[in-house]
């Protein structure tokens, strides 16, 4: 998941007041999944229909389509081939009818429109992603209005391309700026404030969300309380606490840590953003539908916090789950996270039990819900999404947050 001076010092205070987000009758806790545009090109091509086949669509409240591009001072359709041009067969289509090559509206966006038509409860947001330098340029006072105009025109007025007009396809905008700080902090708030105003003027009830890193310290100078008064949702990227950029194994997305003063965790991230001024009910706990691995890990402490050779890239949960029969599954009762270790290869990820634990935590803490990066990583049966739904709707009592006397690792059955 991809900084300028303020023009008027009073802008954040006035703007945040007049741009309060519209209230929505949506459920208090939401399940929000990112739909990956690039999954069209994966070996196992991911389809909107897969959400129907797995039953996941009945559980999702919102899809964030990743992605819309932020380049050259404008919003744009990121991949016209995937978004608008690909012709899906009857077997691949949500409706069971093949796309007509003669009709201009095709591709993933057409399939998502059909998903919305069949599931009226579903909301669809466009996730705006780009380089930090692009966002920093677009948010400057002299560029901001033209940038917002383009985003509203393409994605909210629905002028996706010549001859393609879909004014009610998207129900809002998700902004993923990684990361504004320092000189860009005032422009970040101003961008969101003016975008909020335009959205309210265009159509009441549109959703404005942001995706944020795992600590408010990544947003030096940003007034999180003012941000909270402007946006509807704050998706916490509570993952990548450890990964292949390190030569030591660790947990990708632990719920809690035995060393809360030094190790990142979901609990620590949530507490820090609440302290910074974001209300609990606007926070979405981020869950990775992927994991990381290391090889040549010594057979010590079941591979935890050991030196190893990072395995390139992330791997979907469905890939990692398929490895379980060839390895041993362990679980940490404090972190409430699993890992696989066969004496050489170490894999960190979330599975249904750890996802359900996070969902129960989100329910207990009265958070806004959960956010998933990204939907194609789940199994064909939607095991992770089902676990999240179960944990939010039927939470289990929190487990004891203390390590066992001699070890924190408990061997359980495979997922």
N, C-alpha and C positions, 0 to 999 in steps of 0.2 A: 503495500500500500504504500506513491510518489507524493531584502526582506523588506523609510523615507519619512520624512518628517511630517508632522500633523499640520494641516493647513489652518485649522482653528482649534484652539485648545478646548473649547467648550463643545465641539462636535459630538464626542462620544456620549456626553451627558444628555444633550437635547435629542440626538438621533435615536439613542437607545429607548428614550421615553416614547417618541412618536411612532416607533417601528416595532411595537410589541407584537409578538407572533399571535396569529389567530388561534383560538382554542378549537380543538377537534374532539369529537366524540369517540375517537379511536380507543381501543383497549388500553388499560393502564400499563400493561407489560406487552412489549412487542417483540416479535421475531423478525429480524431484518437480515436478508441475505444478499450478498453481492453476486451479480450474474456476470461472469467473465466473457468479455467480447472475444478475447484471443482463444477461447476454448473451441472455437470453430475449427481451428487448425491443429488441435491436439490429435494424437494418434487415435484416442477414443473420443470422437467428436461429441461435444456436449450439446444437448438440444433443450429448448424450452419444454418440449414434450416430456423430457426426463422428469421434470417436476410433477407432471401429471401421473406418469407411470409409477413413480415411487410413492405417490400420495402426499409428497411434501408441499404441494401447492395449497392444500387445505390447512396446513399449519403455519405457513408464512403470512405475515401481515404486510410486509413491504419488501420489494426488490429494489436494490440500488444497482442500476445498470452501469457497469464499468467497461467503457468510460466515454466521456466527452472530452475532447482536447482543449487545452488552454495554450494557444500559440499566437504570436504576432498580434497581440492585443485584442484577440477575438476568441469567442467560443467557436468550436467547429465539430462536425461529425468526425469522429476519430478514424473510423475504418468504413468507408462507404460500402465496400464489398460485404463485410460481415453485417453491418447495420441495416443496409437497404437493398442490396443487390442479389444476395444469394437466394437461389430458388430451392426451397425445401420440397422434398417429395411427399406424397401422401403418407407414407410410412413415418416420415420425420416430422410431419406437421402436427400442431396442437389440435387442429380441427379434423385431421384425417383426410384433408383435401390438399392436393398438390398446389403449390404456388403457380400462378400463371406468369410466364415470362413477359407477357404483354402488359401486365399491371405494374406500375412504377413502385408501389409500396410492397417491398418484400423483405427478406433478411430477418435477422434477429428481432428488430423492432416490430416488424409485422407479427411475428410469432408472440412477442410479449403483449402486443395489443390484443391478440386473440385470447391469451391467457387472462387478461383483465376482463374481457367480454364474458368469459365463462366463469370468472370468479370476481364478482362485483366488490367483494371486500378488499381486494388486493390493491395496494398503492404502489406506484412505480416512480422512482426518482432517477434523474440522471446524475451520475457521479462525475464531477469535473476534476480532472487530474492533469498534472503537468509538472514541469520543473519549477523549483522554488523561484528561480530567476524570472520565469514567465509570469507567475502569480505576482511577484513583486513589481514587475513592470505594469501589469494590468491594473493593479490596485492603486497606482499613483493617481492623484487628483486629476491630472490632465488626460489620463487614459481611461479612468474608471467608468465614466458614463457610456462611452462607446462599447467598452467591454460588456457591461451589464446589458446594454441594448441588444447586443448580438446573442447573449445567452438566452434572454427572454424571447427574442424573436424566433430563434431556432427551436429551442426545446420546450418553451411554455406556450408560445403562439403556434408552434408546430410546423414552422416553415423549414422542414428538414432538408429539402432539396427542391430544385425546380420541378414542379408538377406533383410534389408530395407535401400535402397539408394535413397534419394530424394534431389539431389544437388541444385535444384532451388526452394525449398519450401519456405525458408525464404529469405527475401530481406534486412535483417539487424538485429541488436541487440539493445535491450533497456536495459540499466543497471540501476537497482533500488537498490542502496546502501544507506541504512538508518542508520546512516549518517556518512560519513568520516569527521574527523576534527582533528586538532592538528597534532600529529605525523603521521597520515594517509593521510594528505592532499597532500603531494608530491606523494605518492604512488597512490592515486586516479587519479591524472593527468597522471602519468606514465602508469597506466593501460589503461586508455582511449587512450593515444597516441599510445601505441604499438598495441592495438586492432585496432585502425584506420589504422595504417600502414599495418597490416595483411589483413584487409578487402580491402584496395585499391589494394594490390598485388593480391588478389584472384579474385576479380571481381569489376571493376569500377562501381560506382553508388550505392553501398550498403549504407544503412542508419544506422548511429550510433546515438542513442538518450539516454538521461538520464531522470530519474524522480527525482525531487528535492522537498524538503520541502518548506513551505511557506515563508522562510526568508533565505537570504544568511548568516545570523549570525549563522545558524545551521551548517555551513561549515567553521569553524574557520581555517584560514590559507590556504584555497583553493583559487587559482588564477582563478577567474571566467572568466576573459578575455582570459586566455590561454585555459580554458575549452571550451569557445565559439568558439575558432579557430579550435577546434578538433572535436566537435560534430555537428550534423545537426539539432537536435531538443532538446529543454529543456522543458519537461513536468512539469508544476507547479502543485503541489498538493495543490491547493487553495480550500481546504475543511478541515473539522475537526477543524474549528476555535472554535467550541463549541461542546460538546457531553456528553455522560453519565459518563465520568470520573469526571464531575463536578456535584455538587448538586444544581446548579442553571441553569435555562433554558437559551438558547442563540441560535444564528443562526449558522448553520453548515457551510455555504459558502456564506457569504454576499458579494455583489459586492463592496459596499462602507460602510463607517462607519461614524456616527455622531461624533465619537471621534477618529479621525485618528491617534492620538498620542499613543493610548493605545490598540485599538481593531484591530485584524487582518481583512484583507479584500483582495479581488482580486486586487483592484486598488493599495493598499499599497504594495502587493507582487510584482506585475509587476514593479512598480516604483523602488523598492529596487533592483531587479535583473538587470534592465537596468542600474541603477547607479553603480552596481557592475561589469558591463562590458559585460553583455549578450545582443546582439542586439535584438531589439523588434521582428524582423522577425523570430527569432528562438524560441520564447516563445510560448508555448501552454497553454491556460487557462484551468485548470482542473475543471471539473464539476462532482459532485457526483450524481450518479443515485440511491441514497439511502438517508435515513434521520435517525434522532434520536428522541427519545421521553422521556418524564418525566410524571409521574402521581402524584396525590395528590398536584397539583399546585394550589395555592390560586387564586381566581378570582379577580386578581388585575392587571391593565395594560394589560388586555387580555393575561395574563400569561407570558409576556416578562420579562426576568431577575428576575424571582421569584424562590424561593427555591422549590425543588421538589424531588421526588424519581426517580432516573434514571431507565429507562426501558432497560433491558439488550440487547446488540447487536445493529446492524444496521438493518434497514428494507428497502426493495426495494421501489422505487417510485411507482411501480404498487400496492404494498400493501398499501402504505400511501394514494394514490389517491382513493382507494376503501373506505377509511374511511371518505372522504369528506362529504358524504351525512349525516353522523351522527355527524358532527361537524360544526364549522364555520371557514371559510377561511379568514385570515387577510393578509395584505401586507404592508411592510414598504417602503415608497417612497424614503428613503435615501439608505437603504441596498438593495432595490429592490429584496427583498426575501419574500416568503410567509411563513405562519405557520398556523397550525390548533390548535384550542383551544375550548374545550367544557365545560369549567368551572372546569375541573379536569385534563384532559390529554392534553399535549402540544407536538406538533410534528413540527420539523424544517426540511426543505428539499428544493430542487429546483423543480420547475414546468415549463411548457412550457414558460410562460411569463418571469420568471426570467432567464431561459436559453437563450431565445431570446435577453434579455437585455444584457447578458454577451457576446453573439455573436456579437451584434451591437457594444459593447465596443471594442471587439477584432478587429473588422473591422476598427473602427474609429482610433484606436491606431496603426494600421498597424502591428498587431501581427501575429505570424505564424499560428494561428488557435486555435483549442480547442481539449482537451483530456478528455475522459470520463471513469470514474471508477464506475461500469463496465457495459457492454452491457446488461447483463441479468436483470438488474434492471428496464429497460424501460418497457413501456406497450407493449402489443402484437401488437399494431399499430405503435409503434416507435415514440410516441408523442414528447419525449425529443429530440431525434436525429433530427427529422423534424424541431423542433423549432430552433435548433442550425444551421441547414442548411439554414433556412429562414433568420435568423438574420445575418449570414455571407454574404449571397448573396444579401439580400434586407434589409440592416440595417435601423433602424428607428432612428430619431434624438435623441440624449441623453436627458433623462428627467432631470427636475430641481433637483439638488442635495441639496435641502434644506428641513428640516422638516416642517410639517404643524404647525400653531401657537400653538396648544394645544396638539396635539398628532401626532405621526408618524405612526399610525396604521390605515389602510383603509380597510374596509370590502369589499371584492369582491366576485364574484360568485365562485363556486367550480371549480376545474380543469376539 
